[in-house]
Each structure stands twice: as structure tokens, then as C-alpha cells.
Amino acid sequence: MKRCDIKLYRGYANKKELVVYGHVVKKYPSGDHKYTRKGFRYARTIIQLFSIKTIPNVSVVLHAGSVTAETVTEEDGYFRFQVPLPEELDGGWHQYSVSVDVNVDGKHYEATSDEEFFIPYQSSYGIISDIDDTFLISHSRRSFRKLFVLLARNVQARKPFDDVVRHYQLLSYASRVHPHKENNIFFYVSSSEWNLYDMIVRFAELNGLPKAILKLKKIKSGLDDFVMTGAGSHDHKLRKIQNIVGFYPELQFILLGDDSQKDPEIYDKICNQFPQNIRAVYIRQTRTRSKPETSQHIKNIASHGIDTCYFAHSNKAIIHSLDTGIVFQAPIDTLSPDQADSKQP
């Protein structure tokens, strides 16, 4: 029997369909401890993640409740299921599994893996956030510094922006009916590659960021590709966000990004296409001064009647969320004493 691993990612569903996806690889580096290694050992972990060998053209089988479906991996080992749900499920997290048990070119591959998918509650918002330089300090504008940080600083040494965790925790309570923690569906959509999935998930867990579905860029399988991590076209982000918003026509979405790359332009296009589905747009200012082109995109978005906030510090975004009624009841532990006092009548 030939060894292989199935790397699954958190999926999502609406009332009618389920979407889950993953990769089949020859060997996936295991163990959360690898993301807390230091020095060269951590750099080696990142290099291993970008040296993964995928397995194309193998059949994989999905099991989710009464649902069973089969598909074949693409050339980069990626597979995706979008299948009907025969019965309506309750809101929240549910389990699914994917298995491989096939013979290919005289080699027998066998593996099974489990993950979760999320169904929004009736009163939910959808939260779509970029990652690098939106909540995770990454220096995306400076390629060599970004690579240095990626290789030299483990998940315990990487830092979120001040107050960003408070803002995201606050948004986890946002509701059009009543506040309830973890009521909302969060998507973290980034130009980082699937190779960094576990690192991002671990960082979010360590820092108290809401549990999210990730939508990342095509997996890379070589060190030549690693040097260009996060670079290239961001068109995939536009397509992924369009698919998410279109998949949940009953939800209103809150979009969060930054002005270091293409988020303002992408969100402008999304708001022009789905003006009734977007509740608010938040853009982090990553330089000392605001960018004129970002300000113009913000103006375009606001012309649709969508609330906007272009901010240098997350405390401004927090106050905006409260003042505009996006969050009408703030959990006390998400606000600093000064912020909590400012909301008292």
C-alpha cells in the first residue's frame, strides 16, 4: 500500500448545497508543534509545507450524513465537492469525511480524513476578511521582508494588529435579530497559498480570532514557487468572494481588507455587483497617509448606501461598528474599559 494523506479544509453549506474541498498529497507534515518551533527548525517547517507532493487523478469519496459523492483530483491534487443536501440541517458546525481507496499505475492509495462544515443561522451575517495586513501583520508591500517574517517568526511570534481581535470577536455577535456568539459565518480569503492553511488556522486559534472557513490560492509544490508566495494576480480573490456572496443571497456581508494591495478595488467591484448584499466595508490604512485611490474606492462603495470605514487603528473600526448598529449589543469582554465607557448613555 502506498502512503498518502488527505488534507481537508473547513467547508460551508446553505439550505440546499454543501461545498467542501481539499488536496490529496503523498505526505503532509503533521503535528501542531511544528508551528511553534524556533529558528531554523521553524524555517524548515515552512519549506516542507512548500515542498508537498500532490497526487493527481485519484478518486475521492465524500461522506456527510446521508450524502455520498465521488470526484477525481485535479493535476495539483485538489478536489472540490458541491453537492445537494437532501435534508435541511441546523445552523452551526457539522462533520464530514473524505476517503481514498484506489489503485493507480500499480500503486494502492488508501486514506481517510475528517473535517467540519458550517451552516449559517437564520439571523447571521457573513464576514469576509483578508488575512495579510488586515489582521495579521505581514508586510505584504515588501516582498523580502514578508519572506523573512514567514520563515523566521513562528505563530507565537507573529502578531495581529492592536484591537483587531476585539473587533472580530465583536463582529461574531453581530445579528439582525439578537446577538449570539459565533452566530456568524466567517471567511478568511487571501492570496496566501493552501500550503499555509494550518499556520493561519493555528495563528487564529492562538489569538482568539473567530473560527473561519479559509479560501486560499493554488497550492505550490516547489521552492522556486515559494519565493513568490502571495504574489501574482489577485483575480482569484474576486472570483471567490463573488461565489461566496452568490451562494448566500439571503445574507448580508461585512467585508474587511487593507490598502496594501487590491482589496479596495476588489470590494468596490463586489459592492457594485451586489449592492443589496453588503452591509459594511472596512479598509485598514497600512501607511502613514491614506491612499487617494483607496479613498475613491471607498467613496464609490458609500454611493450604494453601504457603511464604510477607512481606518488606521482598529479601535476606530470598533466604534464604527457600534455607532452604525452593526453590533447593537457589545459583549463586555471584547471592549477595553475606555471603549466600554464611551458607549454608556
DOMIMI-253478 format. One record per residue (C-alpha): x, y, z. Coordinates in steps of 0.05 Angstrom, whole numbers. Each point is the difference from the previous one (the first is absolute). Layout:
BEGIN
{X->X; Y->Y; Z->Z}
...
***
This chain:
BEGIN
{X->0; Y->0; Z->0}
{X->26; Y->69; Z->-20}
{X->-3; Y->54; Z->54}
{X->-42; Y->62; Z->-13}
{X->-35; Y->53; Z->41}
{X->-64; Y->38; Z->-11}
{X->5; Y->72; Z->22}
{X->-71; Y->26; Z->11}
{X->-22; Y->71; Z->13}
{X->-61; Y->28; Z->36}
{X->-60; Y->1; Z->-47}
{X->-67; Y->36; Z->-2}
{X->-72; Y->-12; Z->-19}
{X->-66; Y->36; Z->-12}
{X->-69; Y->-31; Z->5}
{X->8; Y->-38; Z->-65}
{X->74; Y->-14; Z->-14}
{X->65; Y->-19; Z->33}
{X->69; Y->24; Z->-22}
{X->63; Y->-35; Z->25}
{X->70; Y->-6; Z->-29}
{X->70; Y->-24; Z->13}
{X->64; Y->-30; Z->-29}
{X->27; Y->-70; Z->-6}
{X->75; Y->0; Z->14}
{X->54; Y->-52; Z->8}
{X->18; Y->24; Z->71}
{X->-26; Y->59; Z->40}
{X->43; Y->26; Z->57}
{X->-37; Y->-17; Z->64}
{X->-5; Y->28; Z->70}
{X->-18; Y->69; Z->26}
{X->67; Y->4; Z->36}
{X->35; Y->14; Z->-66}
{X->-30; Y->70; Z->-2}
{X->31; Y->18; Z->67}
{X->71; Y->-22; Z->-17}
{X->54; Y->54; Z->1}
{X->56; Y->22; Z->-45}
{X->22; Y->-47; Z->-56}
{X->-48; Y->-55; Z->22}
{X->-59; Y->46; Z->-13}
{X->29; Y->23; Z->-67}
{X->7; Y->-74; Z->-19}
{X->-74; Y->-10; Z->17}
{X->-21; Y->55; Z->-49}
{X->47; Y->-28; Z->-54}
{X->-31; Y->-69; Z->11}
{X->-69; Y->29; Z->-10}
{X->21; Y->29; Z->-67}
{X->32; Y->-66; Z->-21}
{X->-64; Y->-41; Z->5}
{X->-10; Y->-50; Z->-57}
{X->-72; Y->-6; Z->-22}
{X->-34; Y->-60; Z->-33}
{X->-42; Y->14; Z->-62}
{X->-55; Y->-41; Z->-32}
{X->-21; Y->-42; Z->59}
{X->-73; Y->-13; Z->21}
{X->-22; Y->28; Z->67}
{X->-66; Y->-14; Z->35}
{X->-39; Y->48; Z->44}
{X->-44; Y->-21; Z->59}
{X->-42; Y->53; Z->35}
{X->-61; Y->-27; Z->37}
{X->-42; Y->-36; Z->-52}
{X->40; Y->32; Z->-57}
{X->50; Y->-41; Z->-39}
{X->36; Y->27; Z->-62}
{X->62; Y->-14; Z->-41}
{X->48; Y->43; Z->-41}
{X->71; Y->-1; Z->-27}
{X->59; Y->43; Z->21}
{X->26; Y->52; Z->-48}
{X->72; Y->5; Z->-25}
{X->22; Y->34; Z->64}
{X->-35; Y->-51; Z->45}
{X->-58; Y->48; Z->15}
{X->-72; Y->-24; Z->3}
{X->-65; Y->36; Z->14}
{X->-71; Y->-25; Z->13}
{X->-62; Y->42; Z->-9}
{X->-57; Y->-48; Z->12}
{X->-75; Y->4; Z->19}
{X->-21; Y->-8; Z->72}
{X->-60; Y->-47; Z->3}
{X->-24; Y->27; Z->67}
{X->4; Y->68; Z->34}
{X->52; Y->2; Z->56}
{X->3; Y->44; Z->62}
{X->46; Y->60; Z->1}
{X->71; Y->-11; Z->26}
{X->58; Y->-47; Z->-12}
{X->-10; Y->-70; Z->-28}
{X->48; Y->-57; Z->-16}
{X->20; Y->-29; Z->-67}
{X->52; Y->-49; Z->-24}
{X->37; Y->-16; Z->-65}
{X->34; Y->-66; Z->-16}
{X->47; Y->-28; Z->-53}
{X->5; Y->-74; Z->-16}
{X->24; Y->-10; Z->-72}
{X->53; Y->-32; Z->-44}
{X->37; Y->47; Z->-47}
{X->57; Y->-24; Z->-45}
{X->10; Y->-61; Z->43}
{X->1; Y->41; Z->65}
{X->-54; Y->-7; Z->53}
{X->-19; Y->64; Z->37}
{X->-42; Y->-3; Z->63}
{X->-16; Y->55; Z->50}
{X->-59; Y->33; Z->37}
{X->-5; Y->69; Z->30}
{X->-54; Y->38; Z->39}
{X->-18; Y->74; Z->2}
{X->-58; Y->48; Z->13}
{X->-46; Y->44; Z->-40}
{X->-43; Y->58; Z->23}
{X->-73; Y->18; Z->-12}
{X->-19; Y->72; Z->17}
{X->-57; Y->15; Z->48}
{X->-61; Y->36; Z->-25}
{X->21; Y->67; Z->30}
{X->73; Y->-5; Z->-21}
{X->45; Y->49; Z->-35}
{X->55; Y->-24; Z->-45}
{X->69; Y->27; Z->17}
{X->53; Y->-1; Z->-55}
{X->70; Y->22; Z->20}
{X->68; Y->3; Z->-33}
{X->57; Y->-27; Z->43}
{X->68; Y->32; Z->-15}
{X->4; Y->71; Z->28}
{X->-75; Y->-2; Z->15}
{X->5; Y->-38; Z->65}
{X->69; Y->-33; Z->-5}
{X->60; Y->47; Z->-4}
{X->36; Y->-26; Z->-63}
{X->34; Y->58; Z->-36}
{X->-32; Y->-20; Z->-66}
{X->27; Y->62; Z->-36}
{X->72; Y->-21; Z->13}
{X->12; Y->-69; Z->-30}
{X->67; Y->-17; Z->32}
{X->-22; Y->22; Z->69}
{X->-64; Y->-40; Z->-7}
{X->41; Y->-62; Z->-17}
{X->47; Y->12; Z->59}
{X->-59; Y->6; Z->48}
{X->-32; Y->-62; Z->-29}
{X->64; Y->-41; Z->10}
{X->26; Y->30; Z->65}
{X->-61; Y->12; Z->43}
{X->-44; Y->-58; Z->23}
{X->-74; Y->7; Z->16}
{X->15; Y->21; Z->71}
{X->46; Y->56; Z->-23}
{X->-47; Y->26; Z->-55}
{X->-46; Y->55; Z->23}
{X->-69; Y->26; Z->-18}
{X->-13; Y->75; Z->-2}
{X->-21; Y->34; Z->65}
{X->-74; Y->-9; Z->15}
{X->-14; Y->-40; Z->-64}
{X->-17; Y->-62; Z->41}
{X->-50; Y->41; Z->41}
{X->-32; Y->25; Z->-64}
{X->-7; Y->-70; Z->-30}
{X->-27; Y->-28; Z->65}
{X->-50; Y->57; Z->1}
{X->-20; Y->-17; Z->-71}
{X->-12; Y->-72; Z->20}
{X->-59; Y->27; Z->40}
{X->-29; Y->43; Z->-56}
{X->-71; Y->-19; Z->-15}
{X->-62; Y->28; Z->-33}
{X->-43; Y->-33; Z->55}
{X->38; Y->-12; Z->64}
{X->74; Y->-5; Z->19}
{X->27; Y->-70; Z->8}
{X->74; Y->-19; Z->2}
{X->27; Y->-37; Z->-62}
{X->-67; Y->11; Z->-34}
{X->33; Y->26; Z->-64}
{X->37; Y->-34; Z->-55}
{X->71; Y->24; Z->-10}
{X->41; Y->-7; Z->-63}
{X->74; Y->17; Z->-2}
{X->17; Y->11; Z->-74}
{X->73; Y->11; Z->-18}
{X->53; Y->-3; Z->-54}
{X->41; Y->-44; Z->47}
{X->4; Y->-71; Z->-26}
{X->-33; Y->-63; Z->28}
{X->68; Y->-20; Z->26}
{X->-9; Y->50; Z->57}
{X->-69; Y->-24; Z->20}
{X->19; Y->-32; Z->67}
{X->46; Y->58; Z->18}
{X->-57; Y->50; Z->-10}
{X->-50; Y->-44; Z->39}
{X->49; Y->-8; Z->57}
{X->14; Y->75; Z->2}
{X->-74; Y->15; Z->3}
{X->-11; Y->-50; Z->56}
{X->58; Y->27; Z->42}
{X->-24; Y->71; Z->-6}
{X->-74; Y->-11; Z->11}
{X->-23; Y->17; Z->-70}
{X->-67; Y->-30; Z->-21}
{X->0; Y->-69; Z->-31}
{X->-4; Y->8; Z->-75}
{X->-3; Y->-33; Z->-68}
{X->63; Y->15; Z->-39}
{X->3; Y->13; Z->-75}
{X->73; Y->2; Z->-23}
{X->41; Y->-1; Z->-63}
{X->22; Y->-60; Z->-41}
{X->48; Y->-46; Z->37}
{X->74; Y->4; Z->-16}
{X->47; Y->-59; Z->-4}
{X->70; Y->28; Z->-6}
{X->50; Y->49; Z->29}
{X->1; Y->40; Z->-65}
{X->-74; Y->15; Z->12}
{X->12; Y->15; Z->73}
{X->41; Y->62; Z->-15}
{X->-62; Y->30; Z->-33}
{X->-49; Y->-19; Z->55}
{X->-60; Y->47; Z->2}
{X->20; Y->34; Z->-65}
{X->-32; Y->2; Z->-68}
{X->-72; Y->14; Z->-20}
{X->-54; Y->10; Z->53}
{X->-56; Y->-16; Z->-48}
{X->-13; Y->-65; Z->37}
{X->-21; Y->40; Z->61}
{X->-53; Y->37; Z->-41}
{X->-27; Y->-66; Z->-27}
{X->-1; Y->-34; Z->68}
{X->-37; Y->58; Z->33}
{X->-49; Y->3; Z->-58}
{X->-14; Y->-74; Z->10}
{X->-9; Y->7; Z->76}
{X->-48; Y->59; Z->-5}
{X->-39; Y->-35; Z->-56}
{X->-4; Y->-64; Z->41}
{X->-34; Y->37; Z->57}
{X->-50; Y->49; Z->-32}
{X->-39; Y->5; Z->65}
{X->60; Y->25; Z->40}
{X->29; Y->70; Z->7}
{X->76; Y->2; Z->0}
{X->52; Y->42; Z->35}
{X->66; Y->5; Z->-39}
{X->67; Y->14; Z->33}
{X->66; Y->13; Z->-35}
{X->59; Y->48; Z->-5}
{X->29; Y->49; Z->-49}
{X->68; Y->-34; Z->-11}
{X->-23; Y->-37; Z->-63}
{X->-66; Y->-9; Z->-37}
{X->-54; Y->-7; Z->54}
{X->-31; Y->70; Z->-11}
{X->-6; Y->-13; Z->-75}
{X->-28; Y->-70; Z->10}
{X->-50; Y->22; Z->52}
{X->-22; Y->58; Z->-45}
{X->-16; Y->-50; Z->-54}
{X->-37; Y->-46; Z->48}
{X->-42; Y->58; Z->27}
{X->-17; Y->22; Z->-71}
{X->-22; Y->-71; Z->-16}
{X->-36; Y->-16; Z->66}
{X->-20; Y->68; Z->30}
{X->-59; Y->-30; Z->38}
{X->42; Y->-55; Z->31}
{X->56; Y->42; Z->32}
{X->-12; Y->31; Z->68}
{X->68; Y->33; Z->11}
{X->71; Y->4; Z->-26}
{X->61; Y->10; Z->45}
{X->69; Y->17; Z->-30}
{X->63; Y->4; Z->43}
{X->48; Y->57; Z->-17}
{X->70; Y->-32; Z->-2}
{X->41; Y->63; Z->-12}
{X->7; Y->65; Z->38}
{X->-46; Y->35; Z->-49}
{X->-64; Y->-24; Z->-33}
{X->4; Y->-19; Z->-74}
{X->-40; Y->44; Z->-48}
{X->-20; Y->-60; Z->-43}
{X->-26; Y->-37; Z->61}
{X->-39; Y->62; Z->22}
{X->-32; Y->1; Z->-69}
{X->-20; Y->-74; Z->5}
{X->-29; Y->14; Z->69}
{X->-40; Y->58; Z->-30}
{X->-26; Y->-45; Z->-55}
{X->-21; Y->-53; Z->51}
{X->-35; Y->52; Z->44}
{X->-40; Y->24; Z->-60}
{X->-39; Y->-65; Z->3}
{X->-23; Y->17; Z->71}
{X->50; Y->-49; Z->30}
{X->34; Y->19; Z->66}
{X->76; Y->10; Z->-8}
{X->59; Y->10; Z->47}
{X->71; Y->15; Z->-23}
{X->41; Y->-5; Z->63}
{X->71; Y->-1; Z->25}
{X->-16; Y->-32; Z->68}
{X->-52; Y->-54; Z->14}
{X->-30; Y->39; Z->59}
{X->-29; Y->47; Z->-53}
{X->-32; Y->-60; Z->-35}
{X->-28; Y->-25; Z->66}
{X->-34; Y->66; Z->15}
{X->-27; Y->3; Z->-72}
{X->-31; Y->-70; Z->8}
{X->-35; Y->22; Z->64}
{X->-21; Y->69; Z->-25}
{X->-30; Y->-27; Z->-64}
{X->-39; Y->-55; Z->35}
{X->37; Y->-57; Z->-33}
{X->11; Y->-24; Z->71}
{X->-55; Y->25; Z->46}
{X->21; Y->-38; Z->62}
{X->74; Y->-5; Z->13}
{X->27; Y->-57; Z->43}
{X->36; Y->35; Z->57}
{X->63; Y->-42; Z->-6}
{X->12; Y->23; Z->-72}
{X->8; Y->73; Z->19}
{X->53; Y->37; Z->38}
{X->-25; Y->39; Z->61}
{X->7; Y->66; Z->-38}
{X->-40; Y->-27; Z->-59}
{X->-53; Y->-29; Z->46}
{X->-7; Y->66; Z->37}
{X->-8; Y->37; Z->-66}
{X->-62; Y->-41; Z->-16}
{X->-36; Y->15; Z->66}
{X->-59; Y->48; Z->-4}
***
